[in-house]
């Protein structure tokens, strides 16, 4: 019988992994093979996302410590057409949370770093989830939802909604756009759907470093 780690307390392993990820700045050890198709992810946007580039630049001094592997967006880029399903297997989309800053995380039950950071993502949503911010964790396990549902229940995740893309279309589109190299992969997206930053590899999302970044990203007054 395994002992659950109290939610809200980053594990020593996760902190160590996140530190290494920061040093490597995006290098990851977990890779997936392409499967499925579908989702459109990123498109150039010279108008609506101009402000996001300026905000991303202002956020760079918050992309340190446990979130040092986050890479700030340097060109206008809109993340759109990101489609998946919810826990009831009904169609859902990133557009459903428009107006909020989103931390979009792709994960799978077979990905060890993903499993390690899930309680931290849950704690981040519990602490900072609001009308202005949401963690959108999208599971990409193929097959039925039983396995990811059981895993989340087993580790006591109670604040994250279960979103799924069992075709892996979301991941593969991100990969083609140069935003994903393995799992986990995380995008920081503003309320208009514009990219603020991206990260490959895990992070201690319940750490003070992560919370400072999210607070600054969610602030309407800027970083």
C-alpha positions in Angstrom: 0.0 0.0 0.0 1.5 3.3 -1.0 1.2 6.4 1.1 -0.3 9.5 -0.5 1.7 12.7 -0.5 -0.3 15.6 1.0 -1.6 17.8 -1.8 0.1 21.2 -1.8 3.5 19.9 -0.7 5.9 19.5 -3.7 7.7 16.2 -3.5 11.5 16.2 -3.3 11.6 14.2 -6.5 9.5 16.7 -8.4 11.5 19.7 -7.1 14.6 17.9 -8.3 13.2 17.1 -11.7 11.9 20.6 -12.2 15.3 22.0 -11.3 17.0 19.8 -13.9 14.3 20.7 -16.4 15.2 24.4 -15.8 18.9 23.8 -16.4 18.2 21.8 -19.6 15.6 24.4 -20.7 13.1 22.1 -22.3 15.0 18.8 -22.7 12.7 15.8 -21.7 13.2 12.1 -21.4 9.7 10.9 -22.2 8.7 10.8 -25.9 5.5 9.6 -27.6 4.9 8.3 -31.1 2.5 10.1 -33.4 -1.0 8.8 -33.5 -4.3 10.3 -34.6 -4.8 13.8 -36.1 -7.2 16.7 -35.9 -6.6 19.6 -33.6 -5.3 22.9 -35.0 -3.1 24.5 -32.4 -1.1 27.6 -33.3 -1.4 30.4 -35.8 0.4 33.6 -36.3 -1.5 36.6 -35.2 -0.1 40.0 -35.8 -2.9 41.9 -34.2 -4.7 40.5 -31.2 -1.7 38.8 -29.8 0.8 41.7 -30.0 0.1 42.6 -26.4 0.8 39.0 -25.3 4.3 39.2 -26.6 5.0 42.3 -24.5 3.4 40.6 -21.5 5.5 37.5 -22.1 8.6 39.6 -22.1 7.6 41.2 -18.8 7.0 37.7 -17.3 10.5 36.5 -18.0 11.8 37.5 -14.6 9.1 35.3 -13.1 10.2 32.3 -15.1 12.8 31.3 -12.6 13.5 28.6 -10.0 11.0 25.8 -10.3 9.5 27.2 -13.5 12.8 28.1 -15.1 12.1 25.8 -18.0 9.2 28.0 -19.2 10.1 29.7 -22.4 8.4 33.1 -23.0 6.7 33.6 -26.4 8.6 36.0 -28.6 6.2 36.3 -31.5 2.4 36.8 -31.7 0.9 33.3 -31.6 -2.7 32.3 -31.1 -3.6 28.9 -29.8 -6.9 27.9 -31.3 -9.0 24.9 -32.3 -7.8 22.9 -29.2 -10.5 20.3 -28.9 -11.0 17.4 -26.4 -13.7 15.8 -24.3 -14.7 16.2 -20.7 -15.3 13.6 -18.0 -18.7 12.8 -19.4 -17.2 12.2 -22.9 -18.8 15.3 -24.2 -17.0 17.6 -26.7 -15.1 20.4 -25.0 -12.7 23.1 -26.2 -10.1 25.6 -24.9 -12.6 28.2 -26.1 -14.9 27.2 -23.3 -12.6 28.9 -20.8 -12.0 32.1 -22.9 -11.4 35.1 -20.8 -9.2 33.3 -18.3 -5.5 32.8 -18.2 -5.0 29.1 -18.8 -2.2 26.7 -17.8 -2.8 23.9 -20.4 -1.0 20.7 -19.4 -0.8 17.5 -21.5 -0.2 14.3 -19.5 -0.6 10.5 -19.5 -0.8 7.9 -16.8 2.2 6.0 -18.3 4.4 9.2 -18.1 6.2 9.1 -14.7 7.0 12.9 -14.6 3.3 13.6 -15.4 2.1 11.4 -12.6 4.6 13.1 -10.2 3.4 16.7 -11.0 -0.3 16.0 -11.1 -0.8 16.6 -7.3 1.1 19.9 -7.7 -1.2 21.0 -10.6 -4.2 20.1 -8.5 -2.9 22.2 -5.6 -2.3 25.1 -8.0 -5.8 25.0 -9.2 -7.1 24.7 -5.7 -5.1 27.7 -4.5 -5.4 30.0 -7.5 -8.3 28.7 -9.7 -10.7 31.6 -10.2 -12.7 33.6 -12.8 -9.3 34.7 -14.1 -7.2 31.5 -14.0 -7.7 27.8 -14.6 -5.5 24.7 -15.0 -6.6 22.8 -18.0 -5.0 19.3 -17.7 -5.6 17.2 -20.8 -5.0 13.4 -20.6 -3.8 11.8 -23.8 -4.1 8.1 -22.8 -5.6 6.0 -25.6 -8.6 3.8 -24.8 -11.4 4.3 -22.3 -11.3 6.9 -19.5 -11.2 4.3 -16.7 -7.5 4.4 -16.2 -7.0 8.2 -15.9 -10.1 8.5 -13.7 -8.9 5.8 -11.4 -5.4 7.4 -11.2 -6.8 10.8 -10.3 -9.1 9.4 -7.7 -6.3 7.3 -6.2 -4.0 10.3 -5.6 -6.8 12.5 -4.3 -7.0 15.0 -7.2 -10.2 16.9 -6.4 -9.8 20.3 -8.1 -8.8 19.5 -11.6 -11.4 18.6 -14.2 -10.7 15.5 -16.3 -10.3 16.5 -20.0 -9.2 13.9 -22.5 -7.9 13.5 -26.1 -7.6 9.8 -26.7 -6.6 10.4 -30.3 -3.4 12.3 -29.2 -4.3 14.9 -31.8 -3.6 17.8 -29.4 -0.1 16.5 -28.7 0.7 15.8 -32.3 -0.4 19.2 -33.5 1.7 20.9 -30.7 4.6 18.7 -31.8 4.3 19.9 -35.4 4.1 23.5 -34.2 7.4 23.0 -32.3 5.7 23.4 -28.9 5.9 19.8 -27.7 8.8 17.4 -27.7 7.6 14.9 -25.1 5.5 14.7 -22.0 4.5 16.5 -19.9 4.1 19.7 -22.0 2.6 22.9 -20.6 1.4 26.1 -22.3 0.6 29.4 -20.6 -2.2 31.1 -22.5 -3.9 34.4 -21.9 -7.6 35.0 -21.9 -7.6 35.8 -25.7 -6.0 32.5 -26.5 -2.6 34.0 -27.1 0.6 32.1 -26.1 2.6 33.6 -23.2 5.0 30.7 -22.7 5.6 27.0 -23.1 7.4 24.3 -21.2 8.5 20.8 -21.9 9.1 18.7 -18.8 7.6 18.8 -15.3 7.5 21.6 -12.7 6.6 22.0 -9.1 3.4 23.9 -9.9 2.5 24.3 -6.3 5.8 26.1 -5.5 6.1 29.9 -4.7 7.9 30.3 -8.0 5.0 28.9 -10.0 2.4 30.9 -8.1 4.3 34.1 -8.7 4.3 33.4 -12.4 0.6 32.6 -12.5 -0.3 35.6 -10.4 1.6 37.9 -12.8 0.2 36.2 -15.9 -3.4 36.5 -14.6 -3.0 40.1 -13.6 -4.9 42.4 -16.0 -2.5 45.2 -15.1 0.5 43.3 -16.4 3.4 41.4 -14.9 
